[in-house]
Amino acid sequence: MNLLQCRPVGASFEIPWQVLVTLVTVAGYLMAFLLIPRILLSQKEAGATFAWILVIAFLPWLGALLFFLIGRTRVRRRAKRKVRYRVAINQSLQGIGPKRPCCENSVIERLAEPCRSIARVAARLSEGPLFPGNAVDVFVEGERCYVEMERAILGAERNVHMMTYIYREDEAGLRFREALMKKAREGLEVRLLVDGFGSHALGRRFVRPLEEAGAHFARFMPVLPFSPHWRPNLRNHRKILVVDGRIGFTGGLNIGDEYRGRKRRLGPWRDTHLELRGPAVWRLQETFAEDWFFATRQDLISLDHFPAIAPAGDDLVQVVDSGPDHAHENLHAVFFTAISRAERSIFITTPYFVPDPAMLEALKTAAFRGVDVRLLLPGRSDMRLVQVAGRSFYRELLEAGVRIWEHRPGVLHAKTMVIDGTWSTVGSANMDIRSFRLNFECNVLVTGTSFAERMQRIFEDDLARARPVTLESVRRKNVWRRLSEGFARALSPVL
């Protein structure tokens, strides 16, 4: 029927499907035309900018949806609010005594290279002083670490603050819930903060008994259906437990049975977590307080939460927080400095390896300089696409002289680095773009040979069980594997 032909009164008007498809297509390209300048104005890294433009140009509706969900790396309005909260927290801290522990610049200046340069960068970007007088213990088994964390919680006298990216409703989750409930019933201040995306499956039925016991519970940027503020990116990836403001735990362990190696499909779980005692715990408590303030608008600054902390050991420690609310990519700058200034050795363990061009060149250049660069990466991964993207970097790294091992058996989840046997870091940040630019992360930097030697022994033990990756094996890859790796690598700026 001709579209201009008159229809009886009350008859429905039907648009031919060809016209509808044309209208949808034109609308999609108009939207792409408006979005591409916005991407260019955001001044992203060139690879990420080009990747987003291609996706939006060829798949305008899907590309636009993905960009609004995961492409905007800054929290914008929320980032400004979080900055205001950080300022408010710092002002509140100035008003209580004892004053925040600090370290004179002369202590940093007395350090040898590369520790001095790394400490300077960390102190400048994260306002994280180098704290002397700390005792740092390292855990490589999830179950043993959980036992120590439970012991610390049950020994609390004033308050317990826990923050985690993933909290499972399983045996491990029940254990910690019972410990937190016990202290809450005793009248202590107990707070649990979980990420709204990582712990989205944590239901009200599981949380309600905790709150009924008197504990406080909150979600960081909760996932709300149809909310314009929801982002699957910009997640709080930190794992922090602080007891009485004096004992702190942080690292790679979330709360769940897989982190105890209890899920057969994942096999043995290899992670690294730290226990801190001493003045550096102040910074962990400060990080928790800022995130709790952001999630609940409740100010935790008081002497009960920030007591005077006596020296507990000989370790020099900095706690560096990083996230999209900071003006700079703090941990990226720290890692880049550590790799660039290394003189003898660089030992890196990371489960997700998607380096940006700057980090990739830093690793290759270090190898060119004769530095012993070793990477321990996953042999199997819970993030398959990220692993495939990471393997696309193997050939150029191996050709530069970097040595690579793949962890076996089970899943590798540890995030560590040891430089020259004198400086180490353990934390939540992976060696990938997501950790450097999109997530809220927290790493502990330890300066000193004693702790570095412990971390180096752990790294060498891991290598003894891992499979070395040879340049010959990489060159023998068939065309389909190379294509899949190339495709995953092309997506790496937006992974």
Summary of the structure (lengths in Angstrom):
residues: 495
radius of gyration: 24.7
end to end distance: 49.2
largest distance: 91.5
contacts: 1660
relative contact order: 0.13
helix: 45%
strand: 20%
